[in-house]
Amino acid sequence: MRKVCASFALLSLLAVSSFALAAGPAATKAGANSRPRPFWGNVVGTVHWEDHGYQACPTQGGYLTIVEAEGQMNHLGQTTFSHVHCAGDDGLPLDGSSVFTAANGDELWATYVPGSGYWGLPPDAEWLLEEVDYTIVGGTGRFANATGAYHMTVFAMPDHPFEFSIVGFIKY
């Protein structure tokens, strides 16, 4: 009887171990670009312009628009956000790239979707609203193969930092 119990215990242990080994890699792959997930958050910061020479951004006389901000993003936690673009005669981006940097150093990269932006000032308003779309194009660390898209709304008010609200989806 003892021999049967010992054999049963050994078989049970082997079965559980086999299941754990089989489930382990599957569990790891579940987060590997398997499905779109909500991507959202807010960052607050500054916008300024730097002269990088006429060839760098001829539509703005050589000045690039530079954004530096910090905030919270799901999937990243505490985040720094940087963005660079050239604007056209209408003030909207012609091109651009963004980098979100998570607290652990992982980066998420995105590019501006040309023609997706618009901006406006409500009558008698003292604030500006701009809306633009971006495509997620990879990154580093856990975002190395990330894909997705997001919509960014920019709120600008005199004597206040710029606010950037971001909503979209991500796969990684």
TITIVO-620776 format. One line per field, with one value per residue (C-alpha): z, x, y. Coordinates in steps of 0.05 Angstrom, whole numbers, plus 5000, padded with zeros to 4 digits. Layout:
REM residues N
up: (Z,...)
east: (X,...)
north: (Y,...)
***
This chain:
REM residues 172
up: (5000,5017,4950,4914,4954,4940,4866,4865,4900,4850,4791,4820,4829,4758,4731,4769,4747,4674,4677,4708,4655,4599,4628,4644,4572,4553,4610,4588,4517,4538,4544,4481,4432,4442,4445,4445,4514,4535,4537,4573,4620,4628,4627,4643,4620,4576,4502,4474,4407,4390,4328,4294,4227,4168,4139,4204,4199,4141,4154,4222,4199,4229,4297,4324,4373,4435,4489,4557,4607,4664,4689,4697,4642,4651,4629,4646,4715,4730,4661,4627,4558,4504,4435,4376,4313,4256,4246,4181,4165,4203,4267,4265,4264,4196,4227,4296,4344,4417,4471,4536,4588,4645,4715,4701,4637,4586,4527,4485,4417,4374,4309,4289,4239,4185,4173,4237,4277,4288,4338,4359,4406,4431,4427,4481,4508,4540,4523,4462,4446,4398,4379,4342,4329,4338,4318,4369,4334,4386,4442,4489,4543,4548,4493,4441,4395,4417,4367,4375,4368,4411,4407,4445,4467,4486,4531,4532,4578,4591,4651,4661,4640,4579,4594,4549,4555,4519,4502,4456,4453,4457,4442,4472)
east: (5000,5057,5088,5023,5016,5089,5079,5015,5050,5107,5060,5020,5083,5105,5037,5036,5108,5092,5031,5071,5125,5073,5034,5096,5116,5043,5034,5096,5071,5003,5031,5074,5034,4973,4917,4903,4899,4874,4930,4917,4944,4963,5028,5041,5100,5129,5134,5191,5226,5299,5337,5367,5381,5336,5345,5320,5253,5245,5170,5187,5250,5294,5259,5237,5179,5203,5157,5182,5131,5119,5059,5025,5011,4981,5031,5088,5072,5109,5130,5172,5148,5189,5166,5196,5161,5161,5098,5067,5040,4976,5015,4999,5053,5079,5118,5140,5164,5150,5184,5152,5203,5178,5209,5250,5279,5237,5219,5156,5163,5109,5105,5055,5001,5007,4943,4909,4915,4870,4868,4820,4804,4733,4704,4733,4773,4841,4863,4882,4860,4899,4885,4931,4939,5001,5022,5062,5124,5163,5210,5259,5252,5181,5159,5211,5156,5099,5046,4983,4956,4933,4898,4928,4891,4934,4908,4948,4931,4970,5016,5002,5039,5013,4970,4970,4914,4927,4877,4887,4909,4974,4998,5063)
north: (5000,5047,5033,5051,5116,5135,5120,5161,5219,5217,5215,5273,5313,5299,5318,5384,5399,5383,5428,5485,5479,5478,5537,5578,5596,5607,5656,5693,5698,5725,5796,5793,5835,5792,5842,5917,5948,6017,6069,6134,6186,6259,6297,6370,6412,6465,6481,6522,6533,6522,6545,6484,6518,6530,6460,6427,6461,6510,6522,6552,6589,6534,6532,6464,6459,6423,6394,6370,6344,6295,6257,6190,6140,6071,6017,6066,6096,6160,6184,6237,6258,6292,6312,6349,6374,6424,6464,6488,6557,6539,6524,6449,6396,6373,6316,6297,6244,6230,6190,6168,6145,6102,6106,6043,6073,6035,6080,6081,6116,6148,6189,6242,6223,6278,6317,6293,6357,6416,6472,6526,6583,6587,6658,6703,6645,6653,6583,6542,6472,6428,6356,6308,6234,6190,6120,6078,6051,6011,6029,5996,5943,5916,5965,5941,5914,5958,5980,6022,6092,6149,6216,6274,6336,6396,6451,6515,6574,6638,6633,6559,6496,6460,6399,6338,6287,6221,6165,6106,6033,5995,5925,5899)
***
